[in-house]
Amino acid sequence: MNSSLGSEIDSFYESAPPLKERDSIMEKLNEFVELNCKGTKRVVCVTSGGTTVPLEQRCVRYIDNFSSGHRGAASTEYFLKAGYAIIFLYRRATSQPYCRSLPDDPLLECFEATDELNIQVRQPYSEAVKRAIRDHHAAVAGGFLLKLPFTTIFEYLQVFKIAIPGRSFLLLIEYLVLYYEQMLQMVAVSLRSLGPLAMFYLAAAVSGLLCSLEKHEHKIQSGSGPLDMRLVQVPKMLSVLRTEWAPMAFCISFKLETDTKILLDKADMALRKYKMNAVVANELLTRKEVVVVVTDSEKISVQRDKTEAGSDVENPLVKLLVDRHSAFIKDSNA
Ligand code: PAZ
């Protein structure tokens, strides 16, 4: 990592508010790692939803992002089906695995009281609710699905930094590395050997811009005339992920554009710049129908199967990436 990027990242983490619930997140991660990071079990970290950018330190208002979290939630289900253990790093109140077929407005629509004590699922929803409960509980109770929520860009990057399985994944908070190595020696060994078995599937729409917080501690007053706001760039963590945190993992990032003319070029640039194994290119309006997987030698168009009711593009996308991950693991072990 070049030193100017290093100091940018240092000052980013220094200016970030401390992550709440760090200890309980660490505890959950430790349990997950102990259970899953052994043998040939594959682990994928799926990021999902958009990050917010607070405008004030004591935040009343924030800039948000359109992402619904559908991509991350649907993909998580398919990765679980393919035998992966998942760290699902998601924006609070966005789509959740196994809940996509349930109404969210309001969820109570699904239920009715039969008498004072009993509640039952209404007929039209009964199959969907049963399936959602069964599959979700099996994944969580089996320890294959660890859900970690975030809202702000700060939380996202801090949890992300902790969540990354890799020997040198914590650049800045060394005590956490020590914590891992001392407390869970077995986990550290298995993390080291996890290498290519780990995948990163970075579907979250992470804000690239950040409000310079030193300016506004308190609520911005709307009566004080037009507001000049300075948005600074968030340091690009993708290159650090690739070079420092998880150099041996299989890394997939996403590129969203609204202008189709620049989409593939931008995906190509990201692929090379951040040394990703693949970049999934998608356009805002058609993102649920088609994506293009860009690798160093191919551009593969992946489409939703329109002949199948309820189908989605994440199903063939995850199948393709699981195949590519298998080939990557084979090559890395050769
Ligand atoms: O969350 P969603 O299903 O509504 O949308 C998915 C997506 C468009 C956010 C994702 O596919 C993506 O492109 N994420 C990266 C966005 C970016 O920062 O370019």
Boltz pocket constraint, residues with backbone or C-beta under 6 A from the ligand:
constraints:
  - pocket:
      binder: B
      contacts: [[A, 48], [A, 49], [A, 66], [A, 67], [A, 68], [A, 69], [A, 70], [A, 71], [A, 72], [A, 202], [A, 203], [A, 204], [A, 205], [A, 206], [A, 254], [A, 255], [A, 256], [A, 257], [A, 280], [A, 282], [A, 287]]
      max_distance: 6.0
